[in-house]
Amino acid sequence: MPQDISKPAVAREPHARALTPLDYGLYAASVLIWGFSWIAMHYQVGKVAPEVSVIWRFAIAAPLMFMLAMARGERLRFPLADHRYFVALGAAIFSTNFILFYYAAQHVASGLLSIVFSLASVGNVILGALVFGTRVERRIVVGGVLGVAGVAAMFYPELGGLSFNGTAMLGLLLALGGTLSFCSANMVSVAAQRRRLPVFASAAWGMTYGVSFVTVLALARGETFTIDWSVTYLGGLAYLSILGSFVAFGVYFTLLGRIGAARTGYTTVMYPVVALMVSTFAEDYRWSLLGACGLAAVLLGNVLILRTPKG
């Protein structure tokens, strides 16, 4: 019988097996695609309201995901009981997660957002233990903490003058809420895959519900459904819709089912690293000794989490 997400049990998360070349390929693809998405999101900020940009993004990605699911022979019709997983995915990751981070970015520096989002590497472990009874491995916790500390060190120059007034605290709380929403969606995806729900059809329905929720929010806020016809905005939208959503979410959810939430979650630590590498060339980010030490800590944490445990 498929396991319900509301009934914790001892999990059989595939975290103990050795990773295959396909696993490494999916991991690298997820890190690279979403690592570059930070710069693409930068070009989304401007004339278009955040909710509307999210709507355009998933309005493009959802039909592509449905077409891919059909091409793979996945079923698209599901009983009502299965749609609760799709609704949860749409609410948690394809709407709430993005909206909270967009609004958090209006109050705090992007470096702090990266640090908070990297906490998902630890949040996945904690929620996995609470929801599914997954055994918490020390090396994964240590690796996650090393990663978060490393990201903090790399972004320290940006955070040096940050003062935590009421506005900054609001931004921090919004980012924490967005991270918790992302981790919750990971648990929903794991539960859905345990019910043998197909990955790409699930993502397609989740995006559909997500864009519906954001549309209702945008209408309630009286937002204008405009589009910025500049090359930078449209280029960013194309990247985020096709690669950052259609490709990346399919890759990420597939990886989640293959190697488990704990190891997959560390990709959230690696995204800021790639973003900083891009910033080195695109925005003249200057590396320091502290930043280099932070990068070493992130990579060490990556090794701890991805290596095959002894015994």
Rosetta blueprint (number, residue, H / E / L):
1 M L
2 P L
3 Q L
4 D L
5 I L
6 S L
7 K L
8 P L
9 A L
10 V L
11 A L
12 R L
13 E L
14 P L
15 H L
16 A L
17 R L
18 A L
19 L L
20 T L
21 P H
22 L H
23 D H
24 Y H
25 G H
26 L H
27 Y H
28 A H
29 A H
30 S H
31 V H
32 L H
33 I H
34 W H
35 G H
36 F H
37 S H
38 W H
39 I H
40 A H
41 M H
42 H H
43 Y L
44 Q L
45 V L
46 G L
47 K L
48 V L
49 A L
50 P H
51 E H
52 V H
53 S H
54 V H
55 I H
56 W H
57 R H
58 F H
59 A H
60 I H
61 A H
62 A H
63 P H
64 L H
65 M H
66 F H
67 M H
68 L H
69 A H
70 M H
71 A H
72 R L
73 G L
74 E L
75 R L
76 L L
77 R L
78 F L
79 P L
80 L H
81 A H
82 D H
83 H H
84 R H
85 Y H
86 F H
87 V H
88 A H
89 L H
90 G H
91 A H
92 A H
93 I H
94 F H
95 S H
96 T H
97 N H
98 F H
99 I H
100 L H
101 F H
102 Y H
103 Y H
104 A H
105 A L
106 Q L
107 H L
108 V L
109 A L
110 S H
111 G H
112 L H
113 L H
114 S H
115 I H
116 V H
117 F H
118 S H
119 L L
120 A H
121 S H
122 V H
123 G H
124 N H
125 V H
126 I H
127 L H
128 G H
129 A H
130 L H
131 V H
132 F H
133 G L
134 T L
135 R L
136 V L
137 E L
138 R H
139 R H
140 I H
141 V H
142 V H
143 G H
144 G H
145 V H
146 L H
147 G H
148 V H
149 A H
150 G H
151 V H
152 A H
153 A H
154 M H
155 F L
156 Y H
157 P H
158 E H
159 L H
160 G L
161 G L
162 L L
163 S L
164 F L
165 N L
166 G H
167 T H
168 A H
169 M H
170 L H
171 G H
172 L H
173 L H
174 L H
175 A H
176 L H
177 G H
178 G H
179 T H
180 L H
181 S H
182 F H
183 C H
184 S H
185 A H
186 N H
187 M H
188 V H
189 S H
190 V H
191 A H
192 A H
193 Q H
194 R H
195 R L
196 R L
197 L L
198 P L
199 V H
200 F H
201 A H
202 S H
203 A H
204 A H
205 W H
206 G H
207 M H
208 T H
209 Y H
210 G H
211 V H
212 S H
213 F H
214 V H
215 T H
216 V H
217 L H
218 A H
219 L H
220 A H
221 R L
222 G L
223 E L
224 T L
225 F L
226 T L
227 I L
228 D L
229 W L
230 S L
231 V H
232 T H
233 Y H
234 L H
235 G H
236 G H
237 L H
238 A H
239 Y H
240 L H
241 S H
242 I H
243 L H
244 G H
245 S H
246 F H
247 V H
248 A H
249 F H
250 G H
251 V H
252 Y H
253 F H
254 T H
255 L H
256 L H
257 G H
258 R H
259 I H
260 G H
261 A H
262 A H
263 R H
264 T H
265 G L
266 Y L
267 T H
268 T H
269 V H
270 M H
271 Y H
272 P H
273 V H
274 V H
275 A H
276 L H
277 M H
278 V H
279 S H
280 T H
281 F H
282 A H
283 E L
284 D L
285 Y L
286 R L
287 W L
288 S L
289 L H
290 L H
291 G H
292 A H
293 C H
294 G H
295 L H
296 A H
297 A H
298 V H
299 L H
300 L H
301 G H
302 N H
303 V H
304 L H
305 I H
306 L H
307 R L
308 T L
309 P L
310 K L
311 G L
